[in-house]
């Protein structure tokens, strides 16, 4: 396979397939996580989303959402 003639999309796909073949699906995910740093500030976002809620309210919301999925 000559990589110089491959488009970036094709090259990325071939690379991901090679890593998945060598490491398996979970290994591929762990490998990719090393390079995907994410974005934003998790702590600030969490504080904004949970502002004013106590533990019981959070638990109730989780239980409510789980019931809707069933």
Steps between C-alpha positions, in 0.01 A plus 500: 500500500648834398395767749616794288214447254233453766268783595507600868158338552610169349830510690322562832253217434781257412694603811203454730428160349863395552499609864163331561631179346816510712345611830132409475210743547576591862868545425409731211286715730773518764755590233282780363430637848870573536471761225147633555527752780146630478396859536349730755522507877321200648507638854338831404240325282412252776470778758271698265278197429470392863475846656240508773433123494556272795595132485141378542380715208778365280416140596131561429583641156717199417225259606242693299712488184565128544125431525438691174746273316316183602 
